[in-house]
Amino acid sequence: MIRVENLNAGYGKLQVLFGVDFVAEQGKITAVVGPNGSGKSTLLKAIAGIARIFSGRVYVGGVDVTEKPPHERARLGLAYLQQVKNVFYNLTVEENLRMAAYNLDEEEYRKRLEEVLEVVPLKQYLKRRTSELSGGWRQMVAVGMSLMRKAKFFMFDEPTAQLSPKFASDILAIVRRLRDMGYTVVLAEQNAKKALEISDTAYLLVSGRVSYEGSAQALLENRELGRLYLGLI
């Protein structure tokens, strides 16, 4: 699982998160929702090693990674999938996937590629440059790259932003598929209703603090919190 204890984090001298406790369990989707500027992305970036941690601890798979750089967290199986700049634009889809599996020999690579293509529908785009693809397909490539390097913990940062309704549904379907395959999934999403509908547990961040933690369905049905912070009616 991913676990955060009393996390205070931000950028430079700017503190964004205040005393955040957070747990994402294996085989579940944990939604992180809240108004704009509430600290959703900062939480994921702090776990990934990108945001500055002032105090508190971060654990990935039981390992304390608070002081570890991003690449060492990635070696533990942590995948941070940000909204943009998540692929190599000048390479083809297959070259992106091969880059993610650079340490595999040819036989292992082909076997792994076949397994990944059963999860992410990229087969017809393997020879296309990612620069030619839409944002939705680039998200698919980023997921495929994470699977190629055998990630265990997936953190999605606003994966449906600026996508068409169809692509948004396709991305969320893959998020559910990863959960059903037993991975740990964190979903930070501005579209709170869609995120909560597919999630098991949820955290509501308001001004960098946890205002709710518990069942995603219960938060979806909480009219007061939904109206005040999530734009739900």
PEGINOR-V567255 format. One record per backbone hydrogen bond with DSSP energy under -1.0 kcal/mol. NH is the residue of the N-H (numbers start at 1). CO is the residue of the C=O. E is the energy in kcal/mol with one decimal. If there is no record, write none. Layout:
# PEGINOR-V567255
nh->(NH;NH)
co->(CO;CO)
e->(E;E)
This chain:
# PEGINOR-V567255
nh->(2;3;4;5;7;8;10;11;14;16;17;18;20;22;24;28;30;31;32;33;38;43;44;45;46;47;48;49;50;52;54;55;57;59;60;61;63;65;68;73;74;75;77;78;79;81;91;93;94;96;97;98;99;100;102;104;109;110;111;112;113;114;115;116;117;119;120;122;125;126;128;130;131;132;133;138;139;140;141;142;143;144;145;146;147;148;149;150;151;152;153;154;155;156;157;158;161;163;168;169;170;171;172;173;174;175;176;177;178;179;180;181;182;183;184;185;186;187;188;189;192;195;196;197;200;201;202;203;204;205;206;208;209;211;212;214;216;219;220;221;222;223;226;227;228;229;230;232)
co->(24;59;22;57;20;55;52;14;11;9;9;208;7;4;2;25;185;201;187;203;35;39;40;41;42;43;44;45;45;10;8;8;5;3;63;1;60;58;65;69;70;71;74;73;153;155;88;128;126;92;93;94;95;96;99;101;105;106;107;108;109;110;111;112;113;116;116;120;122;123;125;91;89;129;130;134;135;136;137;138;139;140;141;142;143;144;145;147;146;77;77;184;79;186;81;188;158;160;164;165;166;167;168;169;170;171;172;173;174;175;176;177;179;178;152;28;154;30;156;32;190;191;192;193;29;29;214;31;212;33;209;38;206;204;204;202;200;215;216;217;219;221;222;223;224;225;226;226)
e->(-2.3;-2.5;-3.2;-2.6;-2.7;-2.6;-2.4;-2.2;-2.5;-2.9;-2.8;-2.7;-2.3;-2.1;-2.7;-1.3;-2.8;-2.8;-2.7;-2.7;-1.6;-2.1;-1.6;-2.7;-2.5;-1.9;-2.2;-1.0;-3.3;-2.7;-2.7;-1.6;-1.9;-3.2;-2.5;-2.8;-1.6;-2.6;-1.6;-1.5;-2.2;-1.5;-1.9;-1.5;-3.1;-3.2;-1.4;-2.2;-2.6;-2.2;-2.2;-2.6;-2.3;-1.7;-1.2;-2.0;-2.9;-2.5;-2.0;-2.7;-2.9;-2.1;-1.8;-2.4;-2.5;-1.5;-2.8;-2.3;-2.0;-1.1;-1.8;-2.4;-1.3;-1.6;-1.4;-2.2;-1.8;-1.6;-2.2;-2.3;-2.1;-2.5;-2.6;-1.9;-2.2;-2.2;-1.5;-1.6;-2.3;-2.4;-2.8;-3.1;-2.9;-3.2;-2.5;-3.2;-1.1;-2.0;-2.8;-2.0;-2.3;-2.7;-2.2;-1.9;-1.6;-2.0;-2.2;-2.0;-2.5;-1.8;-2.6;-1.4;-1.7;-2.2;-2.0;-2.0;-3.1;-2.6;-2.9;-1.5;-1.8;-2.2;-3.0;-1.9;-2.5;-1.8;-2.7;-2.3;-2.4;-2.8;-2.7;-1.6;-1.5;-3.4;-1.1;-1.8;-1.7;-1.8;-2.3;-1.6;-1.0;-1.1;-2.5;-2.5;-2.3;-2.6;-1.2;-2.4)
